[in-house]
């Protein structure tokens, strides 16, 4: 039975991934519109060491764990990956693009420095 207690963990994880996809798509499309670029695809993955990535073809990938972070952190990561559609590196120009579209950049980076490792542990089995 799908509602059985043995399925609770999976159902919660599926729910968190759906919410992550919805929120990251919303934020990514918002920032893409600001920069005049197109996001081709958004993937939600079980990455336990990276928050996101961007391909030169416009595909963005994010860790589902971002849904557990404060909204400004999720927004920052969306802005960060979308900015790679303009600058495919971490140069000073890249960081100017991120700063232009996401005023919470420094606050989010500090939050990730303090709490990021703990967030990466969610959903990882010993």
Backbone as JSON, one array per atom type, in Angstrom:
{
  "sequence": "XXXXXXXXXXXXXXXXXXXXXXXXXXXXXXXXXXXXXXXXXXXXXXXXXXXXXXXXXXXXXXXXXXXXXXXXXXXXXXXXXXXXXXXXXXXXXXXXXXXXXXXXXXXXXXXXXXXXXXXXXXXXXX",
  "N": [[0.85, -1.18, 0.0], [0.65, 2.18, -0.92], [0.44, 4.19, 0.96], [1.57, 3.18, 3.19], [3.62, 2.92, 6.15], [6.2, 2.15, 5.54], [6.76, 3.47, 3.21], [6.98, 6.15, 3.72], [9.41, 7.65, 3.98], [10.37, 7.69, 1.31], [8.24, 9.0, 0.05], [8.32, 11.52, 1.27], [10.83, 12.41, 0.4], [10.36, 12.46, -2.39], [8.42, 14.48, -2.45], [9.94, 16.7, -1.5], [11.8, 16.91, -3.59], [10.09, 17.58, -5.73], [9.16, 20.08, -4.84], [11.6, 21.44, -4.75], [12.25, 21.45, -7.5], [10.13, 23.03, -8.49], [10.52, 25.53, -7.16], [13.19, 26.15, -7.85], [13.01, 26.24, -10.63], [11.26, 28.41, -10.92], [12.84, 30.51, -9.79], [15.17, 30.35, -11.4], [14.17, 30.86, -14.0], [13.26, 33.46, -13.61], [15.69, 34.87, -13.12], [16.98, 34.3, -15.54], [15.37, 35.67, -17.33], [15.9, 38.27, -16.48], [18.54, 38.49, -17.34], [18.36, 38.06, -20.02], [18.7, 35.53, -21.16], [18.29, 32.02, -22.0], [17.05, 29.22, -20.27], [17.5, 25.9, -20.85], [16.95, 23.37, -19.74], [16.08, 22.02, -16.56], [17.39, 20.12, -14.01], [16.9, 18.09, -11.17], [18.87, 16.76, -8.76], [20.54, 14.19, -6.81], [22.83, 15.29, -5.6], [25.61, 15.27, -3.52], [27.78, 16.79, -3.02], [27.92, 19.08, -4.52], [26.2, 22.13, -5.21], [25.01, 22.99, -7.52], [25.07, 23.05, -11.14], [25.99, 24.04, -14.49], [25.56, 23.69, -17.95], [27.14, 24.44, -21.11], [25.21, 24.29, -22.99], [22.95, 25.21, -21.8], [21.67, 23.76, -19.81], [20.64, 23.35, -16.54], [21.5, 22.09, -13.36], [20.59, 21.03, -10.13], [21.01, 20.46, -6.61], [18.64, 18.68, -4.71], [18.54, 19.28, -2.07], [18.62, 21.98, -1.67], [16.08, 22.96, -1.25], [15.75, 22.8, 1.41], [17.17, 24.84, 2.47], [17.29, 28.35, 3.46], [15.06, 30.57, 1.67], [16.47, 32.72, 0.36], [18.96, 31.63, -0.08], [18.49, 29.5, -1.85], [17.57, 31.08, -3.99], [19.91, 32.53, -4.54], [21.62, 30.43, -5.46], [20.27, 29.69, -7.78], [20.52, 32.08, -9.24], [23.31, 32.14, -9.46], [23.89, 29.85, -11.06], [22.45, 30.49, -13.4], [23.8, 32.79, -14.14], [26.08, 31.68, -15.18], [25.33, 31.17, -17.75], [25.9, 33.45, -19.01], [28.56, 34.06, -18.36], [30.84, 31.61, -18.45], [32.45, 30.77, -16.25], [34.31, 31.53, -13.23], [35.1, 34.19, -13.04], [35.96, 37.66, -12.33], [34.17, 39.16, -13.83], [32.01, 37.33, -14.02], [31.2, 37.23, -11.29], [30.35, 39.85, -10.99], [28.06, 39.83, -12.6], [26.44, 38.02, -11.16], [26.2, 39.47, -8.74], [24.82, 41.69, -9.66], [22.25, 40.72, -10.28], [21.45, 39.41, -8.0], [21.04, 40.49, -4.97], [21.45, 39.29, -2.51], [23.73, 37.79, -2.44], [26.26, 37.73, -0.92], [25.31, 37.28, 1.68], [24.03, 34.8, 1.32], [26.21, 33.19, 0.55], [27.7, 33.23, 2.89], [25.9, 31.91, 4.61], [25.9, 29.36, 3.44], [28.6, 28.69, 3.84], [28.62, 28.33, 6.61], [26.49, 26.5, 7.14], [26.32, 24.69, 5.03], [27.7, 22.14, 4.83], [26.33, 20.6, 6.73], [23.8, 20.58, 5.56], [24.29, 19.09, 3.26], [24.35, 16.55, 4.3], [21.78, 15.57, 4.64], [19.57, 12.97, 3.82], [21.57, 11.19, 3.2], [22.73, 8.0, 3.64], [24.29, 6.05, 6.21]],
  "CA": [[0.0, 0.0, 0.0], [1.48, 3.37, -1.08], [0.37, 5.02, 2.16], [2.16, 2.46, 4.3], [4.71, 3.57, 6.85], [7.48, 1.84, 4.89], [6.94, 4.37, 2.06], [6.99, 7.55, 4.16], [10.69, 8.29, 3.65], [10.4, 7.92, -0.13], [7.24, 10.01, -0.31], [8.82, 12.82, 1.72], [11.9, 12.78, -0.52], [9.73, 12.83, -3.67], [7.79, 15.79, -2.25], [11.0, 17.71, -1.43], [12.35, 17.08, -4.94], [9.11, 18.34, -6.52], [9.2, 21.46, -4.37], [12.88, 22.0, -5.21], [12.13, 21.71, -8.94], [9.22, 24.16, -8.69], [11.14, 26.77, -6.7], [14.39, 26.45, -8.63], [12.56, 26.64, -11.98], [10.75, 29.77, -10.78], [13.96, 31.43, -9.59], [16.06, 30.32, -12.58], [13.51, 31.56, -15.1], [13.26, 34.88, -13.24], [17.03, 35.42, -13.37], [17.25, 34.2, -16.98], [14.66, 36.78, -17.96], [16.65, 39.49, -16.15], [19.79, 38.52, -18.1], [18.1, 37.87, -21.44], [19.2, 34.22, -21.61], [17.29, 30.95, -21.94], [17.35, 27.97, -19.6], [16.97, 24.82, -21.69], [16.43, 22.27, -18.93], [16.44, 22.02, -15.14], [17.39, 18.79, -13.4], [17.07, 18.03, -9.73], [19.67, 15.55, -8.55], [20.93, 13.84, -5.45], [24.24, 15.66, -5.47], [25.94, 15.47, -2.11], [28.99, 17.6, -2.89], [27.77, 20.32, -5.29], [24.84, 22.7, -5.13], [24.45, 23.12, -8.85], [25.98, 23.11, -12.28], [25.42, 24.61, -15.71], [26.28, 23.31, -19.16], [27.16, 25.49, -22.13], [23.97, 24.15, -23.76], [21.85, 25.84, -21.07], [21.04, 22.84, -18.87], [21.0, 23.61, -15.15], [21.28, 20.97, -12.45], [20.65, 21.48, -8.74], [20.78, 19.51, -5.53], [17.31, 18.81, -4.12], [18.7, 19.76, -0.7], [18.45, 23.44, -1.62], [14.74, 23.27, -0.75], [15.86, 22.83, 2.87], [17.88, 26.07, 2.82], [16.44, 29.54, 3.4], [14.75, 30.96, 0.28], [17.49, 33.58, -0.27], [20.06, 30.76, -0.49], [18.01, 28.86, -3.07], [17.58, 32.11, -5.03], [21.31, 32.8, -4.91], [22.15, 29.35, -6.27], [19.65, 29.81, -9.1], [21.18, 33.21, -9.9], [24.68, 31.72, -9.73], [23.93, 28.95, -12.22], [21.98, 31.23, -14.58], [24.89, 33.7, -14.53], [27.02, 30.92, -16.01], [24.88, 31.25, -19.15], [26.53, 34.67, -19.52], [30.0, 33.87, -18.14], [31.01, 30.19, -18.11], [33.64, 30.7, -15.41], [34.14, 32.25, -11.96], [35.91, 35.4, -13.15], [35.39, 38.88, -11.73], [32.97, 39.5, -14.62], [30.95, 36.43, -13.57], [30.7, 37.65, -9.98], [29.59, 41.1, -11.19], [26.74, 39.44, -13.12], [25.7, 37.46, -10.03], [25.89, 40.56, -7.82], [23.83, 42.58, -10.29], [20.9, 40.14, -10.26], [21.13, 38.79, -6.7], [21.63, 41.3, -3.9], [21.68, 38.48, -1.3], [24.86, 36.9, -2.72], [27.2, 37.56, 0.19], [24.57, 36.67, 2.79], [23.82, 33.38, 0.99], [27.5, 32.5, 0.59], [28.04, 33.06, 4.31], [25.04, 30.86, 5.15], [26.41, 28.09, 2.94], [29.86, 28.41, 4.52], [28.33, 27.89, 7.97], [25.52, 25.4, 7.22], [26.3, 23.86, 3.84], [28.09, 20.75, 5.08], [25.22, 19.93, 7.41], [22.72, 20.4, 4.59], [24.68, 18.0, 2.36], [24.19, 15.25, 4.98], [20.4, 15.09, 4.59], [19.28, 11.94, 2.83], [22.71, 10.3, 3.0], [22.71, 6.87, 4.59], [25.61, 5.58, 6.67]],
  "C": [[0.89, 1.25, 0.0], [1.48, 4.26, 0.15], [0.99, 4.35, 3.37], [3.37, 3.16, 4.88], [6.06, 3.3, 6.19], [7.77, 2.74, 3.68], [7.06, 5.84, 2.45], [8.27, 8.26, 3.74], [10.75, 8.63, 2.16], [9.42, 9.01, -0.55], [7.68, 11.41, 0.12], [9.92, 13.3, 0.77], [11.34, 13.19, -1.88], [9.08, 14.21, -3.58], [8.85, 16.9, -2.24], [11.61, 17.96, -2.81], [11.39, 17.86, -5.84], [9.11, 19.81, -6.14], [10.49, 22.15, -4.83], [12.8, 22.36, -6.69], [11.26, 22.94, -9.19], [9.89, 25.48, -8.32], [12.38, 27.14, -7.5], [14.04, 26.83, -10.06], [12.05, 28.08, -11.94], [11.9, 30.77, -10.69], [14.86, 31.49, -10.82], [15.44, 31.06, -13.75], [13.45, 33.07, -14.85], [14.61, 35.51, -13.57], [17.4, 35.35, -14.85], [16.58, 35.34, -17.73], [15.4, 38.09, -17.7], [17.9, 39.63, -17.03], [19.58, 38.34, -19.6], [18.67, 36.58, -21.99], [18.08, 33.19, -21.44], [17.85, 29.75, -21.18], [16.71, 26.86, -20.43], [16.31, 23.72, -20.86], [16.9, 22.45, -17.49], [16.31, 20.6, -14.62], [17.59, 18.93, -11.9], [17.75, 16.7, -9.45], [19.95, 15.33, -7.07], [22.42, 14.08, -5.28], [24.55, 15.9, -4.0], [27.24, 16.25, -1.93], [28.9, 18.93, -3.64], [26.34, 20.81, -5.14], [24.21, 22.8, -6.49], [25.52, 23.09, -9.9], [25.22, 23.64, -13.48], [26.24, 24.12, -16.89], [26.24, 24.46, -20.16], [25.91, 25.43, -23.01], [22.76, 24.72, -23.02], [21.1, 24.93, -20.13], [21.56, 23.12, -17.46], [20.66, 22.38, -14.32], [21.48, 21.47, -11.03], [20.48, 20.31, -7.79], [19.39, 19.75, -4.95], [17.4, 19.4, -2.72], [18.54, 21.27, -0.56], [17.06, 23.84, -1.11], [14.74, 23.35, 0.77], [16.59, 24.08, 3.37], [16.9, 27.24, 2.84], [16.21, 29.97, 1.95], [15.83, 31.83, -0.39], [18.7, 32.76, -0.71], [19.7, 30.03, -1.79], [18.03, 29.87, -4.23], [19.0, 32.42, -5.5], [21.87, 31.7, -5.81], [21.55, 29.36, -7.67], [20.32, 30.94, -9.88], [22.6, 32.83, -10.32], [24.75, 30.86, -11.0], [23.46, 29.65, -13.49], [23.07, 32.19, -15.06], [25.94, 32.99, -15.36], [26.58, 30.89, -17.47], [25.42, 32.51, -19.82], [28.04, 34.54, -19.47], [30.22, 32.44, -17.65], [32.28, 29.97, -17.28], [33.32, 31.38, -14.07], [35.04, 33.5, -11.93], [35.25, 36.56, -12.41], [34.15, 39.31, -12.5], [31.79, 38.63, -14.23], [30.35, 36.92, -12.26], [29.96, 38.98, -10.06], [28.18, 40.8, -11.7], [25.89, 38.91, -11.96], [25.27, 38.58, -9.09], [24.83, 41.51, -8.35], [22.41, 42.03, -10.16], [20.49, 39.61, -8.9], [21.79, 39.57, -5.57], [21.95, 40.51, -2.63], [22.91, 37.57, -1.44], [25.76, 36.68, -1.51], [26.54, 36.91, 1.39], [24.39, 35.16, 2.55], [25.14, 32.6, 1.05], [27.94, 32.27, 2.03], [27.2, 31.95, 4.94], [25.54, 29.49, 4.72], [27.73, 27.7, 3.59], [29.62, 27.82, 5.91], [27.51, 26.59, 7.99], [25.56, 24.4, 6.07], [26.65, 22.4, 4.07], [26.99, 19.97, 5.78], [24.08, 19.63, 6.44], [23.03, 19.24, 3.64], [24.46, 16.62, 2.99], [22.77, 14.72, 4.91], [20.23, 14.06, 3.49], [20.41, 11.0, 2.54], [22.69, 9.23, 4.08], [24.13, 6.47, 4.96], [25.95, 4.23, 6.1]]
}
